[in-house]
Amino acid sequence: MSVTGDLRTMELSDVLQWIAARARTGTLQLQRRSTIKRLRFREGRLRAASSNDPREALGQHLLREGLVSEEQLVAALLRQEGGRALLGALLVESGVLDAERLRTALAATARESVYESFLWTDGRFSFTPEEAGPANVDLDTVALLAEGARRAKLWRRLRERFPSADVAFRALQPEPELAHPLDRKAYRLAAEGGSLAEISLHMRQSEFAAAERLFRLCEEGLLEVEAKAEAPAATDVVGAIQGLMAEARARAQEGRFSAARDAYEGVLVLDSLNAEALAGLREVGEQVERTRVARQVPLTGVPAVRLGTFALTQQSFDPEEAFVLSRINGQWDVRSILKLCPMNEEEALLIFLRLLERQAIEMQ
């Protein structure tokens, strides 16, 4: 018998505890807004995980950990197109990775996908008993529970220090000697004035992972918060809805349809019958379709930056736009750059459209 429910009334920890205690075999699907994850269990142990969140893809993990270069990943992904070969298998076959590092990376990717789900405050779940399918990991669900609970508790503390992804940082001393390369990268990005959102994107990490690293650097006296945005009071539901509606309208006006959709969906989390948010979601969907039909970005086109360095610094780009710009080298085509972006293809294509309209880039 399938089991379904709402994560606001039955927390993920309870669902996983039930699967582990009963040694269940089947697939657990988690959905929050447009994010869908599938966790496959065999006798209570996690044996495979998948997610449509681009930040949780194997390729993003390999880039983040420095196990492959962007050029190597693009080459493997292009080889994968139209075939049935798995990305990891292609990287091992080409000698970029060895089998042991691939196994380690797959396990780390699966764990992080599960841990990130512990931070969800809403969403749906369904568990479908079925025969065990292909497996690429073998993880103890009880251990995942313990670490997930730790992160959920830490996340509440992190949100007190960083109530918004827009917070920026100030370096308190010259670049220190930091052992871990990701610590060094986070410190450098923060010292350059990057916000939490920008640092998360450029490090290809979730907001939690980036915030945890930055929190530790703040605790060590290396960084401090430069600008602290005030979070709306948790009890001011009306104010929160009004703020999200204003955000949704503004982002839709700018053509940032993915951000507008997220804001409208945030309203529906607070008020599931909000007619204005429902109408806004429909309109955003129609705008996305009109944009796709009217202004297709050629996937085989090679973008080039039109503006000089000084002119670029005078422009105001959001973190996603800046990320896409940083990957334009006059050699890679749009299709290749899309494979490197830790965001969905639709959102990335719309970013290309905005950059073209602002004449920041051109197609060759």
PEHU-V814963 format. One record per residue. N is the residue number from 1. SS is DSSP state (H for helix, E for strand, C for the rest). PSI is psi in whole degrees, -180 to 180 (none if undefined). NEAR is the number of other ideal C-beta (glycine too) atoms within 10 Angstrom. Layout:
N_SS_PSI_NEAR + N_SS_PSI_NEAR
//
This chain:
1_C_133_5 + 2_C_150_11 + 3_E_129_16 + 4_E_159_11 + 5_E_-178_15 + 6_E_131_10 + 7_C_-9_19 + 8_C_-21_12 + 9_C_-25_7 + 10_C_106_14 + 11_C_157_18 + 12_H_-38_21 + 13_H_-37_15 + 14_H_-40_14 + 15_H_-47_20 + 16_H_-36_24 + 17_H_-40_14 + 18_H_-43_14 + 19_H_-44_23 + 20_H_-47_20 + 21_H_-35_11 + 22_C_2_10 + 23_C_50_12 + 24_C_150_18 + 25_C_127_18 + 26_E_-168_19 + 27_E_128_18 + 28_E_120_23 + 29_E_131_16 + 30_E_134_21 + 31_E_128_16 + 32_E_114_19 + 33_C_-122_15 + 34_C_1_12 + 35_E_129_16 + 36_E_130_15 + 37_E_145_22 + 38_E_124_16 + 39_E_122_27 + 40_E_129_22 + 41_E_148_25 + 42_E_116_17 + 43_C_44_12 + 44_C_-5_17 + 45_E_144_21 + 46_E_124_26 + 47_E_-14_19 + 48_E_151_20 + 49_E_141_23 + 50_E_154_18 + 51_E_146_21 + 52_C_7_13 + 53_C_115_18 + 54_H_-28_19 + 55_H_-19_20 + 56_H_11_21 + 57_C_153_20 + 58_H_-43_21 + 59_H_-39_25 + 60_H_-39_19 + 61_H_-44_20 + 62_H_-39_26 + 63_H_-45_19 + 64_H_-39_17 + 65_C_1_15 + 66_C_22_10 + 67_C_-22_17 + 68_C_159_22 + 69_C_164_12 + 70_H_-38_16 + 71_H_-42_12 + 72_H_-39_18 + 73_H_-44_22 + 74_H_-45_20 + 75_H_-43_17 + 76_H_-40_23 + 77_H_-36_19 + 78_H_-37_13 + 79_H_-32_15 + 80_H_-27_17 + 81_C_133_8 + 82_C_-3_7 + 83_C_-177_8 + 84_C_2_5 + 85_C_144_12 + 86_C_148_15 + 87_H_-47_19 + 88_H_-41_21 + 89_H_-39_14 + 90_H_-39_18 + 91_H_-37_27 + 92_H_-44_16 + 93_H_-37_12 + 94_C_-2_12 + 95_C_6_8 + 96_C_-38_18 + 97_C_153_23 + 98_C_166_11 + 99_H_-37_10 + 100_H_-43_9 + 101_H_-35_17 + 102_H_-46_21 + 103_H_-43_15 + 104_H_-42_14 + 105_H_-41_20 + 106_H_-41_18 + 107_H_-43_16 + 108_H_-41_16 + 109_H_-43_22 + 110_H_-45_25 + 111_H_-47_18 + 112_H_-36_19 + 113_H_-42_23 + 114_H_-46_24 + 115_H_-40_19 + 116_H_-31_21 + 117_H_-24_25 + 118_C_-17_21 + 119_C_-7_19 + 120_C_134_19 + 121_C_-4_11 + 122_C_171_14 + 123_C_179_19 + 124_E_156_14 + 125_E_154_24 + 126_E_136_15 + 127_E_124_20 + 128_E_113_13 + 129_E_134_12 + 130_C_167_12 + 131_C_145_7 + 132_C_129_15 + 133_C_-163_12 + 134_C_141_8 + 135_C_142_13 + 136_C_0_18 + 137_C_167_17 + 138_C_94_13 + 139_E_142_18 + 140_C_116_12 + 141_H_-34_19 + 142_H_-40_13 + 143_H_-38_12 + 144_H_-39_22 + 145_H_-46_19 + 146_H_-46_11 + 147_H_-37_13 + 148_H_-42_21 + 149_H_-39_15 + 150_H_-43_12 + 151_H_-38_17 + 152_H_-41_19 + 153_H_-44_11 + 154_H_-35_15 + 155_H_-39_16 + 156_H_-37_9 + 157_H_-40_12 + 158_H_-38_20 + 159_H_-25_15 + 160_H_-38_9 + 161_H_-40_14 + 162_C_78_23 + 163_C_-13_15 + 164_C_150_14 + 165_C_-6_17 + 166_C_-3_14 + 167_C_143_18 + 168_E_176_18 + 169_E_161_26 + 170_E_132_12 + 171_E_136_18 + 172_C_-7_14 + 173_C_162_9 + 174_C_158_6 + 175_C_119_11 + 176_C_172_14 + 177_C_109_5 + 178_C_131_16 + 179_C_-41_6 + 180_C_131_9 + 181_H_-32_10 + 182_H_-32_16 + 183_H_-43_17 + 184_H_-41_14 + 185_H_-44_17 + 186_H_-43_28 + 187_H_-45_21 + 188_H_-45_15 + 189_H_-41_21 + 190_H_-42_27 + 191_H_-27_17 + 192_C_3_12 + 193_C_11_12 + 194_C_143_22 + 195_C_170_22 + 196_H_-42_23 + 197_H_-44_18 + 198_H_-42_23 + 199_H_-43_26 + 200_H_-45_25 + 201_H_-47_25 + 202_H_-23_19 + 203_C_-1_19 + 204_C_37_22 + 205_C_161_22 + 206_C_162_19 + 207_H_-37_20 + 208_H_-49_20 + 209_H_-43_20 + 210_H_-42_27 + 211_H_-39_23 + 212_H_-42_17 + 213_H_-44_21 + 214_H_-36_27 + 215_H_-44_17 + 216_H_-40_13 + 217_H_-34_20 + 218_H_-43_17 + 219_H_-30_10 + 220_C_3_12 + 221_C_20_10 + 222_C_-29_21 + 223_E_160_21 + 224_E_158_12 + 225_E_128_17 + 226_E_-49_13 + 227_E_124_11 + 228_C_106_13 + 229_C_137_13 + 230_C_128_7 + 231_C_144_12 + 232_C_146_14 + 233_C_136_9 + 234_C_-28_7 + 235_C_-14_8 + 236_C_73_11 + 237_H_-42_12 + 238_H_-44_10 + 239_H_-40_11 + 240_H_-42_19 + 241_H_-44_20 + 242_H_-40_13 + 243_H_-43_15 + 244_H_-38_23 + 245_H_-41_18 + 246_H_-41_11 + 247_H_-44_17 + 248_H_-44_25 + 249_H_-42_15 + 250_H_-45_13 + 251_H_-37_20 + 252_H_-40_19 + 253_H_-35_9 + 254_H_-9_12 + 255_C_11_16 + 256_C_75_21 + 257_H_-33_20 + 258_H_-43_19 + 259_H_-38_20 + 260_H_-43_24 + 261_H_-43_22 + 262_H_-41_17 + 263_H_-44_24 + 264_H_-41_27 + 265_H_-31_18 + 266_H_-38_19 + 267_H_-43_23 + 268_H_-24_18 + 269_H_-39_18 + 270_H_-34_14 + 271_C_93_15 + 272_C_-15_9 + 273_C_16_7 + 274_C_110_18 + 275_H_-37_8 + 276_H_-39_14 + 277_H_-39_23 + 278_H_-42_14 + 279_H_-38_11 + 280_H_-41_22 + 281_H_-42_19 + 282_H_-42_11 + 283_H_-40_15 + 284_H_-44_22 + 285_H_-41_12 + 286_H_-38_11 + 287_H_-41_15 + 288_H_-45_19 + 289_H_-43_10 + 290_H_-41_10 + 291_H_-41_17 + 292_H_-41_14 + 293_H_-42_8 + 294_H_-34_8 + 295_C_74_13 + 296_C_134_11 + 297_C_119_20 + 298_C_123_12 + 299_C_-24_13 + 300_C_-4_9 + 301_C_146_16 + 302_C_110_17 + 303_E_150_25 + 304_E_146_13 + 305_E_128_17 + 306_C_-34_14 + 307_C_147_17 + 308_C_173_9 + 309_H_-45_7 + 310_H_-46_7 + 311_H_-37_11 + 312_H_-41_14 + 313_H_-21_9 + 314_C_-10_8 + 315_C_155_13 + 316_C_107_6 + 317_C_140_19 + 318_C_169_17 + 319_H_-39_18 + 320_H_-41_22 + 321_H_-43_18 + 322_H_-37_17 + 323_H_-48_21 + 324_H_-44_26 + 325_H_-40_18 + 326_H_-17_12 + 327_C_-2_15 + 328_C_115_18 + 329_C_7_13 + 330_C_2_9 + 331_C_-41_10 + 332_C_141_18 + 333_C_174_16 + 334_H_-42_19 + 335_H_-42_17 + 336_H_-42_21 + 337_H_-38_21 + 338_H_-35_22 + 339_H_-20_20 + 340_H_-14_21 + 341_C_129_20 + 342_C_50_23 + 343_C_164_18 + 344_C_159_15 + 345_H_-41_13 + 346_H_-46_14 + 347_H_-42_18 + 348_H_-39_24 + 349_H_-38_20 + 350_H_-33_23 + 351_H_-42_24 + 352_H_-42_22 + 353_H_-45_17 + 354_H_-42_18 + 355_H_-36_23 + 356_H_-45_17 + 357_H_-32_11 + 358_C_0_13 + 359_C_29_9 + 360_C_-27_20 + 361_E_168_19 + 362_E_159_14 + 363_E_133_14 + 364_C_none_10
//
